[in-house]
Amino acid sequence: MRLTATRLFPGHSPLWRVFWLYGVIPSNVLWAITLLMLTGGAPGGALAVAYAVLLVYTGWIIAAVWASADNVHNARWGDMARLLTAAWALNTVLVVFFLALGPR
């Protein structure tokens, strides 16, 4: 399968699909896995990889939601999705930063 820009950044996909199916659900699954690793005593290297995956995914989902935010009938939904995704991204960056700093 060939990766193209349209596959990586689904700007032509409906916003609901990008926000919920590519954004909210996978993000919560990634956080659940990371927190299970953290509480289960995973080695520091494995946690570093999990944190990196979360940060890369977060950057990707911001770009994907931003590109798809105009694919709605009511522009308020697009603006709200952008705002919520940016807030979630800021939260992810801060939580990863503080988890990486803290003792285990």
N, C-alpha and C positions, 0 to 999 in steps of 0.2 A: 504494500500500500504506500502510495506516495503522499508525503506531507506537503501541503500547500499552505499559503498564507490564509486562505479561506477556511481551511480545516483548523489551523492553529488559532486564528482570531475570527470566530464566527460572526462577523458583522452583518451578514444577511439572514441570520437565524432570528426567529422571534425572541423578543426579550424574555418572555416567561421561561422559555427553554434554557437560555443561557443563564439566567439568574438562578432558577431553581434547580435544574438538572445538572448544569455544569458548575454552578456556584455554591449554593447553600448545602445541598446534600453531600457532594464530595468534600467540601471544606469541613463539615462536621465529622465525616468519616476519618479524614486525615487527623483532625484534632483528637478524636477518640483513640486512634491508634497511637498517636504520640503520647497521650496521657497514660495509656496502658503501659507503654514502654517506660515512661518516667516512674510510675508507681511500681512497676514490676522489676525495677533495678537493672534496666538495660545498660550496657556499657556506654561510656561517654561518646565514643565514636558513632555508635548507632543513633544516639540522640542527636548528635550534630548533623547526621544525614537526614533525620526526620525534620529537624528545624530547617535545614536547607530546602527540603522538598516543600515544606509549608510556605517558605518565603518565595520560592520560584513560582509555585502554584498561585499564590496571592497576587504576584505581579501579573501573571497571565490572566487571571480572572478579572482584574481591574480593566485591563485592555479589552478583554472580550465583552464585558458589560458596557463599557464606554462605547464600543463600536456598535453594539446592538441596541443601545438605549433609544434610538430614534425609530425603532421598528415597533411602534405602538400607535394606537389610535389617539390616545390622550397623552400629551407630552409630560404631564405630571408624573405618570408612571416611570417614564425614562429618567426624569430628574430624581425621583425618589430612589430608584434602583442605583443610580450613580452615587447618591449621598450615602445610602446604606452600605454599599460595597466599599466606598472609601472609608467609612467608619469601621467596618469589619477589618479592612486591611490595616488601618492604623492600630487597632486592637491586637491583631495578629503580630505585627512587628514589635509592639511594646511587650506583649506577653513572651514572645520568643526571646527578646533581649533580656528580660528579667529572669526567665527560667535559665538561660545560658549563664547568667551571672551568679545565680544562687547556688548554695551548697546542696548536695543530694544526700 
